[in-house]
Amino acid sequence: MSVETIEKRSTSRKLAPNYRVLLHNDDYNSMEHVVQVLVTTIPNMSETSAISVMMEAHQNEMALVIVCNQEHAEHYCDVLKSHGLRSTIEPAE
């Protein structure tokens, strides 16, 4: 009797790490402008959520906008900057 060993290859892929898009407080953009930019540039962000993000940045100097893959995070960060907002990205752990 012979036993055959079947080699199974791993098909699981390592997921790309997510990144946080951060909004930083500034002294030159109006609260209304910040909310409008967030609503129009971040997918599925409601006005209520945008107000919360804006207020958190206003009170704590920084707020989390969205967590997504690196390519999207860089895009959203660039778009926020193009509208005069201060934004950075960092790895989400």
C-alpha positions, 0 to 999 in steps of 0.5 A: 500500500502506498501513501501519496502526499499531496503538496498544497500551495498556500493561496492566501495573500498578505493584505496591504497595510491600511493607512490613516488620513489625518486632518490637522487644525489650522488657523486660516480655514473656516469651519464651513470650508473644512466641512464642505471639503470633507463632504465633497472629497471623502467617499460616503462622508456625511455632513454630520461626520464631517462636522465631527471630524472638523470639531475634533481637529479644532479641539485636539489639533488632529482628527482621523478622517478615514482609514484605507489602503495606501494609494487611496490614503495618499490621494485623499491627503493630496486632495485635502491639501489641494483645498488648503487643508493640512493633512498627513497619512500614517500607517494604521496598526 
